[in-house]
């Protein structure tokens, strides 16, 4: 059994235990989440309370989206549910904003969030936006290129694709996390 398979199995087991515990007695699940936030955040559909703490102290996220895109609106809702303040700017030229912010063409998606000095491109999970703000790596931002099914704002298609969240900046590009 490979390294990723064992970790995935442990993560799924931990999430199942947390969900059962939450159903039977929320206090234990909250304690579990405090001591194992990375396990829960990696698999949960709803961001954990620790995300809301970072989100409440974060700068307002300015969401640039086209007038006709509904998945962009859903991504903004996902961030609001996690505690972020979101202001929407409807634009017919989101690509110009991506150019201005230095987003490489191969990492682009349908929308862009700007948070102070950082950007979040595409369907980035709220907990990873919070992690970006907390860790403050030497990058321009993080991106989920394209529109992976099952990512925040792209739910409801009966399945979930595996995708990379890529950190990027001048001369820098690496996988920030895989979901």
C-alpha positions as CSV (number, residue, x, y, z in Angstrom):
1,X,0.0,0.0,0.0
2,X,1.5,3.4,-1.1
3,X,2.1,6.4,1.1
4,X,-0.8,8.4,-0.3
5,X,-3.2,5.4,0.0
6,X,-2.5,5.0,3.7
7,X,-2.9,8.7,4.4
8,X,-6.1,8.8,2.4
9,X,-7.4,5.8,4.3
10,X,-6.5,7.4,7.7
11,X,-8.1,10.7,6.6
12,X,-11.3,9.1,5.5
13,X,-11.5,7.1,8.7
14,X,-10.8,10.2,10.8
15,X,-13.5,12.1,9.0
16,X,-16.0,9.3,9.5
17,X,-15.2,9.2,13.2
18,X,-15.6,12.9,13.4
19,X,-18.9,12.9,11.6
20,X,-20.3,10.1,13.8
21,X,-19.0,11.8,16.9
22,X,-20.5,15.1,15.8
23,X,-23.9,13.3,15.3
24,X,-23.7,11.7,18.7
25,X,-22.0,14.4,20.7
26,X,-20.7,17.6,19.2
27,X,-18.2,18.5,22.0
28,X,-16.0,15.5,21.3
29,X,-16.0,16.4,17.6
30,X,-15.0,19.9,18.3
31,X,-12.1,18.7,20.4
32,X,-11.1,16.3,17.6
33,X,-11.2,19.2,15.1
34,X,-9.0,21.4,17.4
35,X,-6.3,18.7,17.6
36,X,-6.6,17.5,14.0
37,X,-7.6,20.5,11.9
38,X,-5.6,19.5,8.8
39,X,-7.4,16.2,8.6
40,X,-10.8,17.7,8.8
41,X,-10.1,20.6,6.6
42,X,-8.7,18.4,3.9
43,X,-12.0,16.5,3.5
44,X,-14.8,18.7,4.9
45,X,-17.4,20.4,2.7
46,X,-17.9,23.1,5.3
47,X,-14.8,25.0,6.6
48,X,-13.9,24.5,10.2
49,X,-14.3,27.1,12.9
50,X,-10.5,27.9,12.7
51,X,-11.1,29.1,9.1
52,X,-13.7,31.6,10.3
53,X,-11.2,33.0,12.8
54,X,-8.6,33.8,10.1
55,X,-11.3,35.0,7.8
56,X,-12.7,37.5,10.3
57,X,-9.3,39.1,10.6
58,X,-8.5,38.9,6.9
59,X,-8.8,41.8,4.5
60,X,-12.0,42.0,2.4
61,X,-11.8,39.7,-0.6
62,X,-12.7,41.5,-3.8
63,X,-14.2,39.0,-6.2
64,X,-13.9,39.8,-9.9
65,X,-16.4,37.9,-12.0
66,X,-18.2,38.0,-15.3
67,X,-21.9,39.1,-15.3
68,X,-23.1,35.6,-16.4
69,X,-21.0,33.3,-14.2
70,X,-23.0,31.4,-11.5
71,X,-20.1,29.3,-10.2
72,X,-18.2,32.4,-9.4
73,X,-21.2,33.6,-7.2
74,X,-21.2,30.2,-5.5
75,X,-17.5,30.5,-4.8
76,X,-18.1,33.9,-3.2
77,X,-20.9,32.3,-1.1
78,X,-18.5,29.5,0.0
79,X,-16.1,32.2,1.2
80,X,-18.8,34.1,3.0
81,X,-19.9,30.9,4.8
82,X,-16.3,30.5,6.0
83,X,-16.4,34.0,7.5
84,X,-14.7,36.1,4.8
85,X,-16.0,39.5,3.8
86,X,-16.6,39.4,0.0
87,X,-17.2,42.4,-2.3
88,X,-18.2,41.5,-5.8
89,X,-17.0,43.4,-8.9
90,X,-18.8,42.4,-12.0
91,X,-16.6,42.9,-15.0
92,X,-16.7,42.0,-18.7
93,X,-12.9,41.8,-18.6
94,X,-11.7,39.7,-15.7
95,X,-8.7,38.6,-17.8
96,X,-7.4,42.2,-17.7
97,X,-7.4,42.1,-13.9
98,X,-5.6,38.7,-14.0
99,X,-3.0,40.3,-16.3
100,X,-2.6,43.2,-13.9
101,X,-2.1,40.8,-11.0
102,X,0.4,38.6,-12.8
103,X,-1.6,35.4,-13.0
104,X,0.0,33.1,-15.6
105,X,-2.3,32.0,-18.4
106,X,-2.1,28.3,-17.5
107,X,-3.3,28.9,-14.0
108,X,-6.4,31.0,-14.9
109,X,-10.0,30.2,-14.2
110,X,-13.3,32.1,-14.5
111,X,-12.8,34.5,-11.5
112,X,-10.3,36.1,-9.3
113,X,-10.2,37.1,-5.6
114,X,-7.9,39.8,-4.4
115,X,-7.0,39.9,-0.7
116,X,-4.5,42.6,0.1
117,X,-1.2,41.6,-1.6
118,X,-2.5,38.1,-2.4
119,X,-4.8,36.6,-5.1
120,X,-6.9,33.5,-5.2
121,X,-7.7,32.4,-8.7
122,X,-10.6,30.0,-9.4
123,X,-12.3,27.6,-7.1
124,X,-9.8,27.7,-4.2
125,X,-11.2,26.2,-0.9
126,X,-11.7,28.8,1.8
127,X,-9.5,26.9,4.3
128,X,-6.6,27.3,1.8
129,X,-7.3,31.0,1.3
130,X,-7.1,31.2,5.2
131,X,-3.9,29.2,5.2
132,X,-2.4,31.5,2.6
133,X,-3.2,34.5,4.7
134,X,-1.9,32.9,7.9
135,X,1.4,31.5,6.4
136,X,2.1,34.5,4.1
137,X,4.4,32.6,1.7
138,X,6.5,34.5,-0.7
139,X,4.0,34.1,-3.6
140,X,1.6,36.2,-5.5
141,X,-1.3,33.8,-4.7
142,X,-2.8,30.4,-5.2
143,X,-4.9,29.1,-8.1
144,X,-7.2,26.2,-9.1
145,X,-6.9,26.3,-12.8
146,X,-10.0,25.4,-14.8
147,X,-13.2,24.4,-13.1
148,X,-12.7,21.0,-11.3
149,X,-16.0,19.3,-10.5
150,X,-16.5,19.1,-6.7
151,X,-14.4,22.2,-5.9
152,X,-16.1,25.0,-4.1
153,X,-18.7,26.5,-6.4
154,X,-18.6,23.5,-8.7
155,X,-20.4,21.0,-6.5
156,X,-23.6,19.1,-7.4
157,X,-22.4,17.0,-10.3
158,X,-22.5,13.7,-8.5
159,X,-18.7,13.3,-8.3
160,X,-15.5,15.0,-7.3
161,X,-12.4,15.4,-9.4
162,X,-8.9,15.5,-7.8
163,X,-7.2,18.8,-8.4
164,X,-4.1,20.8,-7.4
165,X,-4.1,24.2,-5.7
166,X,-1.0,25.9,-7.1
167,X,1.0,28.6,-5.4
168,X,2.7,31.0,-7.9
169,X,4.6,34.2,-8.1
170,X,7.6,35.6,-10.1
171,X,9.9,32.6,-10.6
172,X,7.9,30.5,-8.2
173,X,5.3,27.7,-8.8
174,X,4.5,24.7,-6.7
175,X,1.6,22.6,-5.5
176,X,0.3,24.3,-2.4
177,X,-2.1,21.3,-1.7
178,X,-3.9,18.6,-3.6
179,X,-7.6,18.0,-3.0
